[in-house]
Amino acid sequence: STLMRSSAASDVYKRQVMRMLNTLQVYGYVNQDPCTQHYSLSLRFARLGCLVSEQTNMRDVARPFLAELAQRCQETVCLWCEAEMEVECTDVVDGPDGILMVSQRVGARAPLHATGAGKLLLLNYSNQKLNEYIAVKGLRALTPHTLVTREALVNSLEMIRSRGYALEDEERELGARCVAAPVRDYSGRIVGGISVSGPTTRMSRARLEALAPLVMDMAAELSRRPVSYTHLTLPT
């Protein structure tokens, strides 16, 4: 009886392994030799490894800039990238009070249209892709201040494009404001953003405007560094 249970468990395990191998083969992550039937890893895993390395490198290169900016502004500084039509926090240096919003923790995601860095990333979108974003994600209201119409969002993006930075005025969370500047790759494409955020009690509109040149200068300096700012996504 014990032998039979062991054999049955082994068969289940083999079927599970075969299903996983078949899935990996369908998506091009493994190859099967037609003669020996043996499996081997494809170059897609090498590509995936490169993406992981690039993402880690981006955080390593950006960290000193984030730390310096947090020290100079005495507020929380975050590095953001796009992931699946959302903005994702990839690194953060907290401010003097040490209090972080949930959306400011590494790995946290937020809607593009409701965040300073997210609106910067939307500058890359064509009209067609912006329509796709609205259709897929919607313009969900996180607070009474969130931009929830296409017209309001487009007007905001035009203003951001002209002045070179984005503001977030209680659009994601009540009681919090931020200013964000774009990080660009070698081609000039916006691949991320650096934001400085804090409570509305400290981050008045005037202070946001005063901090904007400093954030822009830091983001521009980071953009000039020879590093690939590819976000970690699975190759297709």
N, C-alpha and C positions, 0 to 999 in steps of 0.2 A: 504494500500500500504506500509506504514511504517512497519507494523507487518510482511508482507510478506518478505520485504527486510531483516528485522532482523532475521527471521526464516531461510532464505537462507544463510545469513552470518554465522549463527550458524551451519548449516549443513556443510558448507565449512570448518569451524574451526574444527568440529568433524572429518571430513575426514583427515585433515592435522595431527591431533593428532594421529589418528589411523595409518596413514602411518609411523609416527615417532616411535610409539610403536612397530609396526611390524618390522621395521628396527632394533631397539634395541633388539628385541627378537631374530631375525635371528642371530645377532652377539653375543648373550649371555649376554647382559647387563640388561635385565629384564626377569622375569619369570611370567607366567600366571597360576593362579590356575584353574585346569580343572573343578572344581565344581562351584566356585563363579565367574569365569572369571575375577577376580581382578588381577591387575598387581603389581609386587613388584620388587625392585632392586635386582640384583644378586651380588655375591661376586666380580664380575669383577670391579664394581665401587670401592670396597674396595681396590682392587689391584691397580687401577688407582690412588686412593688417596695416597697409599704408594709410588708410583712412584713420584708423585708431591712432597711429603715430602722429599724423598731421594734427588731429584734434588735441592730443596731449601737448604737442609742440606749441599750438596756438595758446593754450592756457599758460604754459611755461613762459612764453614770450610776453604775454599780456600782463601777467601777475605784477611785475614791478611797476607798470604804468597804473594799474588799478590801485595798488598800495600808495603810490605817491599822490594820486588824485584824492583818495580818501583822506590822506593826511592833510592835504592842502585845503580841502573843502570841509573836513570834519563831518562828513556824511557818508552814507552807505553807497558804495560803487559796485556796479554789476557789469559783467560782460554777457552779451546776448547774441544768439544765433537763431536762424530759422530752422524749424524741424516740422515737417508735415503741415505746412500752413499755420504754424503757431510759432511763437517766440519762446525760446528756451534759455534759461539762465545757465551758463556754462562755468562761471566763476563769480565770486563775490567777496568783497572786503567790507566788513561791517563798519558802521559809524561809531561814534564815541559812546552812544548809549547801549550798543551791543544788541539792539532789538531789531530783528529782521521780520519782514512780512513773510508769509508762507510763500508768496510768489517770488521772493528774492533768495530762495534757497537753491543751491546747485541742483539742476535737473528739473526744477519747477517750470511749468509752461503756462502761457497766458495767451489770450487772443491778440492777433496782430493789431486789430483796429483800436484796441483799448489800452495800448502801451506806447510809450515814447519810442523805444527801440523797434517795436513792431511796426509802427507807422513809417519809420525809416526804411525798413525792409520792404514795405509796400510800394516804395518809390520805384522798385525794380519791376513792378507789375505793369503789364500792358492793360488797356481797357478790357480786353477779353479775359485776361487772367484775373483781373479784379472782379469781374462779373462772376467768374468761376469761384473765387474765394467767397463771395457773398452767398452764392448758391449752395456751396458745400458747408461752410462754417456759419454763415449768417452773421448779422451785426447784433450780437447779443448784448443786452444792457447789463453791465456789472454794477453800475451805480446810476443815479439820475444824470450824471455828467458824461456818460459814455456816448460816443458818436454812433447813432443807430440808423442813419440814413446814408445812402450812397452820396447824395449831394453834400452833406456835411463832411463826410470822410474825404471826398475829392477836394473840397475847398481847403480842408486841413492839410492835405498832402501838397497842394500847390503852395501853400504858405511855407511849409517845411522845406520844400525844394528851393524856394527863393532865399530863405534865410540860412539854410545849411544845418539846422538843428531842429529837434522836436521837443515839444513840451507835453507832459502828461499831468493834467490838472484834475485830480480826483476821479479819473475816468476808469481806473481799475480798482481802486480802493479809496473809500472816503477817508479824509484826513491825511492823504499822502500826495505829494507832487514830485515830479522829477524832470530833469532836462537830459536829453540824450543826443549823442553825436555819432555819425556813421563811421564804421571801420570799413575800408575798401581794400580790394585785392589789387594786383598789379595792373588790371585792366580798367580800374576805376569803378567796378561794380561794387555795390554795397553788400557786404557779406555778414555784417553784424553791427552791433552798436554798444557804446559805453554809456551808462546812465549814472547820474548822481541823484539820489532820492532822499527824501526826509519828510518829516511831518509838516503839515501846513503851518504850524506855529513857528517853524523856523524857515520854511521854504516859501517865502512870499513871492509874488510875481516879480517884484524888483530883484530879489536875490536870484531867482531862476535866470533872469536876463543877465545878471552880473556874472554868474557862473558859466554861462554858455560859451564864451570865448575860451575859457580854460579847458572845458570838456572837449571842445572842438580841436584845440591844439593838441591835446593828449591823444585823441582818436586819430588825428592826422599823422602824428609821430608814430603811432603803432602801425598805421597803414603803410608806412614807408619801410617797415622791417621786412626782410626777405624770408617770409614764412607763408606757407599755403594755408589759407583760411577756409578750408573745406570742412563743412559740418559733417559729423559722423552719421552717414546714412548708408543703408545697404545698397550695393550696386544693383542695377536692373539690367 
